[in-house]
Each structure stands twice: as C-alpha cells, then as structure tokens.
Amino acid sequence: MFQKWKRKGKIQSARFRDLSMSLRILIVNISLLLTLCAGFFMAGAYLYAPQAAGRNYVEACLAGDWNSAYDVCKFPDSTFLARKNYVNAMTWKAKQEEADGQETPEIKSFFMRRKESLETGENRIYTVRYTLKGVSDAKEETLEIAAGDRVKGNFKEWYVVPKDSYVTDVEITVPVDASLYLDGVLVGKKYLKETADTVCVYKIPYLFSGGHTIELTEKQKDPYREIILVKDNSSMEFLPELKLNDSTGKVIADRVEESLDKVFQAAADGKAFRTIENEFSADTAVQADAKEQYQQICDAYLNTENNTGITGITVSSVSTTVTNAENQMQIETTVTASIEKRNRFFYFFRKTKSETVTWKLKSVVTLENEKWVMGSDFLKGVDLGK
C-alpha cells in the first residue's frame, strides 16, 4: 500500500513537470498571489480591528503618550477638544495623580470581549481585561469603540470614544469687562450664556478632564492667570480684582495733573466751564456737579469790583495713587500749592500775601473715547478759603 501511494505522488509530480513552462509559472504566481492575499487580509484584520484600537489606547495611556492616545480617539467636533488641549490636560492631570519616578507599566496580557447587549448604533462596547508585568491582579475596564472611514478595501478604522475624558456644558463666570481665554483660545461671544451688571457667564460645550489654563484680560490692567483641574461639569467663578498695570497708572496720574492745570488756568482767565468740560465724564450728573465746583473756584479769583481775591495759584507738587476698587479706577491725589491772595482791610487798603496749602483730592476716573476723564467729585477737595 505504501509503494502504491508513493507511485501516485511520482506520477503527479511527473504530470506537473510535463506542463509547459508558462503554465507552471502561472500556477506558481497564482499560488503566491493567493498566499499574499491571505496574508494581507490576516494583517488587515489584525491592524484594522477594534481590538487593535483598544490596545493601542490602553498602552498609550499607561505610557503617558497622550499624542498617541489622541490618534486613536474620536471626540466631538469642538474648538476646546483640540489635540494640544488633550495633551496638556492629561499631562497635568497625570502629574497630580502619579508619584515621581514611577516606571511606565508594561502589559503582559490583553483581552477584549464584545458586549453585544450594549451595542449602540455602529459603536461597540467592549470589556477590556489586562494584566501588567509585575502585578498579579488583572485590571478591567469598559471601552466604547466607534467605526471610522473605510481604508484599503473593506477594512475600517476604529476609534476609542473616551467619554470619561471630557465633560460637557461647563459654565464659567468672569467679570463683565474681561476677555476670557481658555488654554490660550479666546472664548467668543457665541459661548456667552448670560450677562449681568458686573459679571457674565460663558457655557463651554466640551472640556477635557484635567488641567487647564484660565486667563482674564482687561484693557489697561494686568492679566490674571490660573491653572485649574477640571474633574466634572461643576460651575466655576473667576472674579479677581484685576490690577492696573504700571503704564496705565502713570497715564492716569499724568492726566490728573494735566486736568488740574487746565482747570486753574481757565479759572484764572475767567473762561466758561464749556472750555474744560471735556476734562470730566460726559455723564449729565457729573457735568452738572463739576460745573458748580468750577464756578466756586472762579468766584474765588480776583474780583474786579472790590479788587480782592486770589491773584495766582502755583502748584509745586502733585502725587497721585491709582487703585482699582469695585470695578472702577479711583485716584487719591495730594496737591501742594502756593496761593497768592489780596485782602482788604480798613476798607480802602489792600494787602497781598502768600500761603502754602495741601489738598487731598479723591475721585473716580473713567475711560471715555480712549481718554481718562475725571468724576464729579474731582474738585471737591480744592479749598481756596474765603
């Protein structure tokens, strides 16, 4: 029986040799093609499989390789779910949770099992179970895997949907005049939920769990920055008192001195209030009060009827402190001046004398049309006596 089988083999081999060279080459090429196709489909089935996406994601997270983790994730389309935001958020979060010097865990075994009962649409839910080198207990978690575009024929790309990596609808309250930057991105008006007198509320549709940079900027003031850790979608408030920057403080101080000079010069020349009204806020009440106070200064100057009154005011020093209180710029100015007065005695006689005075001026200043202007109480502290 053995010899008969062997003979058949020889006959078959002889028959293959009896084929023409071109036919034999064709058969070999077809065999190679079938082998390559089988290898291609086996490799594709491994590379483009939900299990490959799941393992790549788990390995990247364990290694802290957040760029690679982002590559195999599928997130909602949002400005705040960009790659750099993910990498920064996850890196900062990991630093808060992990001990220094901890080695990167190595996966020893990995297994994924599909949970058919939890399938939603084209997405699939998998139970992931893996063990780490040097650790006896297995770890288990659930991953949602979504199908992507088709690649290389019938294969699909698969992505992890890590819904635990981001939160939704986070409300952030900031001062109404401040611009809000989140991770370096200006939060536009389309995210504005509501505005009150002093604050406004932004609603961020998506935000990664982890570390984020909050920055508030306001014209003429130093920016405010803070790094925060987002764990859930709890509302947040950032209402710092933004400090005036040095250059703006100097501008305001210079404006105070300039306004004083203009007021005293106009009063000495007997000019009407309208010539200096632009030194004060355009608010109707402010204008009315300032006009009344200016008139009192004008009345104190030399009177042509009795030839008495102030003949000159020389300001020797002006020192101004600018502060930000209750969302307003406030000034405290100390003015030292020399006043020359002409007084009457025994009815017919006149005598001129000089005295040094110090005034404490307090007022609110506001920015109107790119110019700092004084409040209604700016001239209240100017006491010229009788």
FIBAKE-625291 format. One record per residue (C-alpha): residue in one letter; x, y, z. Coordinates in steps of 0.2 Angstrom, whole numbers, padded with zeros to 4 digits. Layout:
! residues N
- A/X/Y/Z
...
END
This chain:
! residues 386
- M/0000/0000/0000
- F/0014/0012/0004
- Q/0023/0009/-0013
- K/0006/0012/-0022
- W/0004/0029/-0014
- K/0022/0034/-0017
- R/0020/0029/-0035
- K/0005/0041/-0036
- G/0015/0055/-0030
- K/0028/0052/-0043
- I/0015/0052/-0056
- Q/0008/0068/-0050
- S/0025/0076/-0049
- A/0028/0070/-0066
- R/0012/0077/-0073
- F/0017/0094/-0066
- R/0034/0093/-0074
- D/0025/0089/-0090
- L/0016/0105/-0090
- S/0023/0119/-0101
- M/0035/0132/-0093
- S/0022/0146/-0095
- L/0008/0136/-0087
- R/0019/0131/-0072
- I/0024/0149/-0070
- L/0006/0155/-0070
- I/0002/0142/-0057
- V/0016/0147/-0045
- N/0011/0165/-0047
- I/-0007/0162/-0043
- S/-0001/0152/-0028
- L/0010/0166/-0022
- L/-0004/0179/-0025
- L/-0017/0169/-0015
- T/-0004/0167/-0001
- L/-0001/0186/-0001
- C/-0019/0190/-0002
- A/-0022/0179/0013
- G/-0008/0187/0022
- F/-0014/0204/0018
- F/-0032/0200/0024
- M/-0025/0192/0040
- A/-0013/0208/0043
- G/-0028/0220/0039
- A/-0039/0210/0050
- Y/-0027/0212/0064
- L/-0021/0230/0061
- Y/-0039/0237/0057
- A/-0049/0229/0071
- P/-0057/0236/0086
- Q/-0046/0226/0097
- A/-0030/0235/0090
- A/-0038/0252/0093
- G/-0042/0247/0111
- R/-0025/0240/0115
- N/-0016/0255/0107
- Y/-0026/0267/0118
- V/-0023/0257/0134
- E/-0004/0256/0130
- A/-0003/0275/0126
- C/-0012/0280/0142
- L/-0002/0268/0153
- A/0014/0276/0145
- G/0008/0294/0146
- D/0009/0295/0127
- W/-0006/0307/0125
- N/-0002/0311/0107
- S/-0003/0293/0103
- A/-0019/0291/0113
- Y/-0027/0306/0104
- D/-0023/0297/0087
- V/-0034/0283/0092
- C/-0048/0293/0100
- K/-0064/0300/0092
- F/-0070/0316/0100
- P/-0085/0328/0096
- D/-0081/0342/0085
- S/-0076/0356/0096
- T/-0063/0370/0097
- F/-0059/0365/0115
- L/-0056/0347/0111
- A/-0040/0350/0101
- R/-0025/0339/0102
- K/-0014/0351/0112
- N/-0028/0354/0124
- Y/-0030/0335/0127
- V/-0011/0333/0129
- N/-0009/0347/0141
- A/-0025/0342/0151
- M/-0020/0324/0153
- T/-0001/0328/0156
- W/-0006/0340/0170
- K/-0019/0328/0177
- A/-0006/0313/0177
- K/0007/0324/0187
- Q/-0006/0327/0200
- E/-0010/0309/0202
- E/0006/0299/0199
- A/0021/0298/0211
- D/0038/0304/0205
- G/0049/0292/0197
- Q/0035/0279/0193
- E/0040/0267/0179
- T/0029/0265/0164
- P/0018/0249/0166
- E/0021/0235/0154
- I/0006/0225/0148
- K/0009/0206/0150
- S/-0008/0200/0144
- F/-0023/0209/0135
- F/-0040/0203/0131
- M/-0056/0212/0124
- R/-0073/0204/0124
- R/-0088/0212/0115
- K/-0103/0215/0125
- E/-0117/0213/0112
- S/-0131/0219/0123
- L/-0123/0236/0124
- E/-0121/0239/0106
- T/-0127/0257/0101
- G/-0128/0261/0083
- E/-0111/0257/0074
- N/-0102/0259/0090
- R/-0097/0244/0100
- I/-0095/0241/0119
- Y/-0080/0230/0124
- T/-0074/0224/0141
- V/-0056/0225/0142
- R/-0046/0214/0154
- Y/-0027/0215/0155
- T/-0013/0212/0167
- L/0003/0221/0170
- K/0021/0215/0172
- G/0025/0213/0190
- V/0007/0214/0195
- S/-0004/0199/0199
- D/-0021/0206/0199
- A/-0029/0210/0182
- K/-0037/0226/0178
- E/-0054/0228/0169
- E/-0062/0242/0161
- T/-0076/0246/0148
- L/-0072/0254/0131
- E/-0083/0261/0118
- I/-0076/0258/0100
- A/-0083/0268/0085
- A/-0081/0264/0067
- G/-0072/0277/0056
- D/-0069/0278/0037
- R/-0065/0263/0026
- V/-0047/0261/0022
- K/-0038/0249/0010
- G/-0054/0240/0003
- N/-0066/0233/0016
- F/-0056/0237/0031
- K/-0062/0251/0043
- E/-0053/0262/0055
- W/-0059/0260/0073
- Y/-0058/0273/0087
- V/-0060/0274/0106
- V/-0074/0285/0112
- P/-0067/0290/0129
- K/-0082/0299/0136
- D/-0074/0299/0153
- S/-0060/0310/0146
- Y/-0071/0326/0144
- V/-0086/0334/0152
- T/-0100/0344/0145
- D/-0108/0361/0147
- V/-0096/0369/0159
- E/-0102/0387/0165
- I/-0088/0399/0169
- T/-0092/0416/0177
- V/-0080/0431/0174
- P/-0080/0450/0176
- V/-0091/0458/0163
- D/-0077/0469/0156
- A/-0064/0455/0155
- S/-0060/0444/0140
- L/-0059/0425/0144
- Y/-0045/0414/0137
- L/-0046/0395/0139
- D/-0030/0386/0136
- G/-0024/0401/0125
- V/-0041/0402/0115
- L/-0052/0417/0116
- V/-0069/0411/0122
- G/-0080/0420/0109
- K/-0097/0428/0111
- K/-0106/0413/0104
- Y/-0102/0404/0121
- L/-0110/0418/0131
- K/-0125/0412/0141
- E/-0130/0427/0151
- T/-0124/0444/0156
- A/-0127/0454/0172
- D/-0122/0471/0178
- T/-0104/0466/0184
- V/-0102/0448/0178
- C/-0105/0437/0163
- V/-0107/0418/0161
- Y/-0100/0408/0147
- K/-0105/0390/0143
- I/-0092/0378/0136
- P/-0099/0364/0127
- Y/-0085/0352/0129
- L/-0069/0352/0140
- F/-0056/0339/0144
- S/-0055/0332/0162
- G/-0038/0338/0168
- G/-0028/0353/0169
- H/-0032/0369/0160
- T/-0026/0387/0160
- I/-0038/0401/0163
- E/-0033/0419/0158
- L/-0043/0435/0160
- T/-0038/0451/0151
- E/-0045/0469/0153
- K/-0039/0485/0144
- Q/-0027/0495/0155
- K/-0025/0481/0168
- D/-0013/0466/0171
- P/-0019/0449/0165
- Y/-0025/0436/0178
- R/-0019/0418/0175
- E/-0023/0402/0185
- I/-0021/0383/0181
- I/-0036/0373/0186
- L/-0040/0355/0187
- V/-0057/0350/0179
- K/-0065/0335/0187
- D/-0083/0337/0182
- N/-0095/0350/0174
- S/-0097/0360/0190
- S/-0099/0379/0188
- M/-0084/0389/0191
- E/-0081/0408/0195
- F/-0066/0418/0192
- L/-0069/0436/0199
- P/-0052/0443/0203
- E/-0048/0461/0206
- L/-0038/0464/0190
- K/-0024/0476/0195
- L/-0020/0492/0185
- N/-0004/0490/0175
- D/0011/0502/0178
- S/0010/0511/0162
- T/-0009/0514/0164
- G/-0007/0520/0182
- K/0006/0533/0175
- V/-0005/0539/0161
- I/-0019/0542/0174
- A/-0008/0551/0186
- D/-0002/0562/0171
- R/-0020/0566/0166
- V/-0024/0571/0184
- E/-0010/0584/0184
- E/-0015/0590/0166
- S/-0033/0592/0171
- L/-0029/0602/0187
- D/-0018/0614/0176
- K/-0032/0617/0164
- V/-0045/0620/0177
- F/-0034/0633/0187
- Q/-0028/0641/0171
- A/-0046/0643/0164
- A/-0052/0649/0181
- A/-0038/0662/0181
- D/-0043/0668/0164
- G/-0061/0669/0168
- K/-0066/0656/0155
- A/-0083/0647/0154
- F/-0085/0629/0160
- R/-0088/0623/0142
- T/-0069/0626/0139
- I/-0064/0612/0151
- E/-0080/0601/0151
- N/-0070/0588/0142
- E/-0059/0585/0157
- F/-0074/0577/0165
- S/-0085/0562/0162
- A/-0099/0566/0149
- D/-0112/0559/0162
- T/-0125/0573/0164
- A/-0124/0572/0183
- V/-0105/0573/0183
- Q/-0105/0588/0171
- A/-0118/0597/0182
- D/-0108/0594/0198
- A/-0091/0599/0190
- K/-0098/0615/0183
- E/-0104/0620/0200
- Q/-0087/0616/0208
- Y/-0078/0625/0194
- Q/-0089/0641/0197
- Q/-0084/0641/0215
- I/-0066/0641/0210
- C/-0069/0655/0198
- D/-0078/0665/0211
- A/-0063/0664/0222
- Y/-0051/0673/0210
- L/-0048/0692/0210
- N/-0064/0702/0210
- T/-0063/0717/0199
- E/-0077/0726/0209
- N/-0068/0726/0226
- N/-0051/0721/0220
- T/-0049/0706/0232
- G/-0047/0688/0229
- I/-0034/0675/0223
- T/-0021/0683/0211
- G/-0012/0667/0207
- I/-0010/0648/0211
- T/0006/0639/0209
- V/0006/0620/0210
- S/0023/0614/0217
- S/0019/0595/0218
- V/0006/0583/0213
- S/0006/0565/0220
- T/-0007/0553/0213
- T/-0011/0535/0219
- V/-0022/0525/0207
- T/-0032/0510/0213
- N/-0045/0498/0206
- A/-0060/0496/0218
- E/-0077/0489/0214
- N/-0073/0488/0196
- Q/-0068/0507/0195
- M/-0052/0517/0194
- Q/-0051/0528/0209
- I/-0037/0541/0212
- E/-0031/0549/0228
- T/-0021/0565/0224
- T/-0011/0575/0236
- V/-0008/0593/0229
- T/0004/0606/0237
- A/0001/0623/0230
- S/0006/0641/0234
- I/-0009/0653/0234
- E/-0007/0672/0232
- K/-0022/0682/0240
- R/-0026/0700/0240
- N/-0036/0705/0255
- R/-0045/0722/0260
- F/-0043/0730/0277
- F/-0049/0746/0284
- Y/-0060/0746/0268
- F/-0048/0757/0257
- F/-0032/0747/0260
- R/-0027/0730/0251
- K/-0013/0718/0256
- T/-0006/0703/0246
- K/0000/0688/0255
- S/0005/0670/0250
- E/0001/0654/0259
- T/0005/0636/0256
- V/-0009/0624/0256
- T/-0011/0605/0254
- W/-0027/0597/0246
- K/-0032/0579/0247
- L/-0042/0575/0231
- K/-0052/0559/0228
- S/-0062/0554/0213
- V/-0067/0541/0201
- V/-0059/0541/0184
- T/-0066/0533/0168
- L/-0060/0529/0151
- E/-0071/0538/0138
- N/-0066/0539/0120
- E/-0049/0532/0124
- K/-0046/0546/0136
- W/-0046/0546/0155
- V/-0058/0559/0162
- M/-0062/0565/0180
- G/-0078/0561/0191
- S/-0089/0574/0198
- D/-0080/0575/0215
- F/-0063/0579/0207
- L/-0063/0597/0213
- K/-0072/0595/0229
- G/-0056/0595/0239
- V/-0050/0611/0232
- D/-0052/0623/0246
- L/-0047/0641/0242
- G/-0054/0649/0258
- K/-0063/0665/0259
END
